[in-house]
């Protein structure tokens, strides 16, 4: 299930896009998780990013995109310790997850918001 969540949670950067879905401004490509994606032999495009911005700010960005629909999340997934959202934009999907652990420039793990884009 964690692999599915990570695949669903791809994110974005500033001016690039994955098949028309914008990349979240300032997001960084998550090289570690992209290695996992590369081994999965997907039949569609996928990318994984992260940002230090809040989960709520990232969700608001994607909800504001033309044609975006927020998919309700059920179960114990959303709490003060863990949050997940899925936004459908046209024929693509953006998964947003907090927290994800990424290494900062000093090599230490820090919590960030993960964003995945699939098209």
Secondary structure in CASP SS format (residue, H / E / C, confidence):
PFRMAT SS
TARGET T0000
AUTHOR 0000-0000-0000
METHOD secondary structure of the structure
MODEL  1
X C 1.00
X H 1.00
X H 1.00
X H 1.00
X H 1.00
X H 1.00
X H 1.00
X H 1.00
X C 1.00
X C 1.00
X C 1.00
X C 1.00
X C 1.00
X C 1.00
X C 1.00
X C 1.00
X E 1.00
X E 1.00
X C 1.00
X C 1.00
X E 1.00
X E 1.00
X C 1.00
X C 1.00
X C 1.00
X C 1.00
X C 1.00
X E 1.00
X E 1.00
X C 1.00
X H 1.00
X H 1.00
X H 1.00
X H 1.00
X H 1.00
X H 1.00
X H 1.00
X H 1.00
X C 1.00
X C 1.00
X C 1.00
X C 1.00
X C 1.00
X C 1.00
X C 1.00
X E 1.00
X E 1.00
X E 1.00
X E 1.00
X E 1.00
X E 1.00
X C 1.00
X C 1.00
X C 1.00
X H 1.00
X H 1.00
X H 1.00
X H 1.00
X H 1.00
X H 1.00
X H 1.00
X H 1.00
X H 1.00
X C 1.00
X C 1.00
X C 1.00
X C 1.00
X E 1.00
X E 1.00
X E 1.00
X E 1.00
X C 1.00
X C 1.00
X C 1.00
X H 1.00
X H 1.00
X H 1.00
X C 1.00
X C 1.00
X C 1.00
X C 1.00
X C 1.00
X E 1.00
X E 1.00
X E 1.00
X E 1.00
X E 1.00
X E 1.00
X E 1.00
X C 1.00
X C 1.00
X E 1.00
X E 1.00
X E 1.00
X E 1.00
X E 1.00
X E 1.00
X E 1.00
X E 1.00
X E 1.00
X E 1.00
X E 1.00
X E 1.00
X C 1.00
X C 1.00
X C 1.00
X C 1.00
X C 1.00
X E 1.00
X E 1.00
X E 1.00
X E 1.00
X E 1.00
X E 1.00
X E 1.00
X E 1.00
X E 1.00
X E 1.00
X C 1.00
END
